[in-house]
Amino acid sequence: MTPKTIRTIPQERTPMPEQPATERSRNFSAVALGYTLENARNESDRCLMCDDPKCIAGCPVQVNIPAFIRKICEGDYRGAYDVLSGDNLLPAICGRVCPQENQCEGVCTVGESLEPVAVGRLERWVGDLAIKKGWANIPDIEPSGFRVGIVGSGPAGVACAADLARAGCEVVIYEALHAPGGVLRYGIPEFRLPNSVIDAEISKLKDLGVKMECNTLVGRLFTIEQMMNEMGFDAVFIGTGAGAPRFMGIPGESLGGVMSANELLTRCNLMSAGKFPEFDTPLNLGRHVVVIGAGNTAMDAMRVSLRLGAAKVSCVYRRSEAECPARLEELHHAQEEGVEFHWLTAPVEILGDEHGNVRGLRNIRMELGEPDASGRRSPVPVEGSEQDFDADMVVFAIGTKANPIIGQTSSIRLNKRGYIATDENLGTSLAGVFAGGDIVTGAATVIKAMGAGRKAASGIKAYLGIVDTDSVYDPAPAVEDRVFGMAPEQKKLVRVRLDTARQEASHDTE
């Protein structure tokens, strides 16, 4: 391939085809329509194939980004999928929802002079093509004899399960809700992440032999200790996420018409509230919905409210637009669809009517002071600037906290914030029990949760004594130094499996 320079590559980032805002704000079909083959080839030509690619380090699961893009340039699309799926089981999902602008694209060399290469869009294109073509990479798996239980079928649990299944473990995933996917399914609207894509990506786990048990709430039906002591699991991974909602503690939060964004999205995504009266799960949004917060979940809640028929949707955020934590793409889409934004505004009271329902919201104007611990300027109330406006529903989207069930029903150690405490290998205070993702770090991204799941899988393999060349050898031995695939340190080793049942029987006859 001819070496590229910043002057010889296409100068403009290839746009993503989208539904027009006036049409999409009233349906749940995909907003971003995906690249065509021509789009993908054009955008892949913008990659410089750097000798020292920063984008790999910028990816939480270390996908070899230049390698999969090179395959697209060469027309080897199956090869591109093979590269991607070696590190990321969910490329069609991550390509849609990961904040690439803060990860791989944020450190792209092209981005120093032009717009960065659209890595996420290319990843989505390859992932969608793999679903369409039915591609899957199922290795020859030799059973290890170990059983591992996974609590939660979100991105951390899925990534951990995949790596352990490839290592020969019998893996069972327990999911509290009636469909797998965790936050991917209940927390992200279909116009951003269709359920059909979630189903297709998670089906690859079943191809690896992973078993799914839905409608199973660990901590209520059985505990973590019971999984280890009574149910025959050799190790357990906890990836339950951080789905418990946060509120502000202001007057009026108990009024009818107040809910969390988690509840709104779950009722829409899993309970088909958007298809009322075909499904008997009405939301009764009213005419004016106010969402407190400006993160990605807030954007989802506002855009869902528009699609469910709200005449007006407003966002109240205590900082300015420049500090808005949502992805720029999501903010832009919400603005295009008609969401009204009230920047530098903080709620102080939810106003109720004589029937105990929401009738309005009292706010106070804010101004930005000195930076806080996060580096953002702290909002300071402007005395005497209170103002009211009418509202029928108030939705809180100001973050989440750890689901307390696991902590309440097991002796596992928690940190002061209520999240599970782990060591550097994501091991918990209970021997053989590991945890990762939002239940350890607090709310983060899908790909970071997947990275935690893979890290925990390495820790579990080490705990079980399963050889993991990615962690045992540093650096990994070169291919030419191996004999029949074995590293030099392994040449005198053989795998021994003890038949404990036969040993016990022989002891009984002695």
C-alpha positions, 0 to 999 in steps of 0.5 A: 500500500502506498504510504499516505500523508495528511495531504493525500488522504480525503480531507473531509470526514465522510458524513453519516446518512441520517433520517431528517429531524422532522421525520425521526422525532416521531418514530423509533427507527434508527436515526443514523442509517449507517455507511454504504460500501462507498462511504466505508471505503472513502473513510477508510482511505483517510487512515494514515496507518501510523507506525505508532498508532495512538488509537489502539491505546485510546481504545479500552479493549485495545482493538488493532484499529489500523489493522481492521481499517487496512483490511477495509482498504484492501476489500477484505471485509471478513478479515476486517471483522476477524481483526475486530472480533478478536478484541471486541465481541460487540462491534455493531453495538460499540460502533453505535454507542461508544464515545469514540471522540473521547477515546480512539478518535480523540487521539487520532493523528489525522485529527491533529490537522483535520477531522479524525478518522470516523473509527466508530462509523467504520466499526459499526459498518463492519459489525453490521456487515457481519450480522448480515452475512452471518459471520462468527468466529467460533474457535475449537474449545477444549473443556477445562472442567470449570464452571463460572457464573456471571451475574448480569448480561450487560457489556461487562458480563458479556465480555467476561463470559466470551473470554471464559467460554473460549478458555473452555469454561462452562459459563452461565449468565444470570439476568434479572430482567426478561431479556439479555443485554443489561443497560444496552437493552433497557437504557438505550432507545431503539433509534440509537441501538436497535434490539435486533442488533443486540440480539444478533451480537449476544447470540454469538455468546450462545454459539460459544456455549454460554447459557442464559438464565433470564428472570433470575435476580441474584441476591433474591433467588440465591446469593453469591455465597450460594453460587460458590458453595452450593451451586457448584461454580468455581468462580463468579463474576459480578457485572450488575452495573449501576442502575439505581437512580439518583434524585436531588432531594428537593421538595416535590419529588414524591408528586405524581409525574416525577420519575427517573430516566432509568424508569422512563427508558426501561418502561419504553424499551422493555415494556413497550410503553411506546406502543400503548394501547397495543401494550398496556403500559401507558406512561401518561407523559402529558404535554410538557416534559422537563428533564433534569440533567444533560448527559447521554441518558438525559438526551435519550429521555428527552428524545424518547419523550418527543417520540411518545407524543410530548408537545414540548420537551425541555432540558434543565442543566445547571452548567453551560452548554460548553460543560454539557457531558453528553456526546456532541452528536447526541446534543446536536440530534436533540437540538435538531429534533426541537428540545428546548435547553435551559442552560445555567438553570437549576431546579429548587422545587417541583410544584404540585396541584391539588391532586398531588400531581406535577404542575410546574418547576421552580428554578434558579439561575446559576453562574459559573465560579471556580473549577471543581475537582472534575476541572469544570467550573462550579455553578453558583446560584444567583440570588433572587433569580428564581422563576417558575414554568409549567410542566406535566412531568419531571424526569431526573437524569442526574446519574446513577448509583450502585444497585444495593441488592448484592451488597445487602445479601452477601458479605462482599466488601463495598467501598464508601460509595456503595460500589464493590471493592476490588483489587488490581485484578478485579478480585473481590473480598470473597475468594473466587468472586470477581467484579467489574464495570459500573458496579465497581467504577460507577457509571462509565462507557460500554467499551470500558465495561467490556474492558473490565469484563475482559480484565476480570476474565484474565483474573479468573483464568489465573485464579483457576490455573488456566494458562492465559498467554496474554497475562502469563508471558510478558511480552508474549513469545513470537510465533517463530519461537513457539513449537507446535504453538507452545511457548518455550517455558511450556515445552516440558509441561503437560495438562493433567486433569485429576479424576476426583470421583475415581480418587475418592472411590479408590480411597473408599476401598482402601 
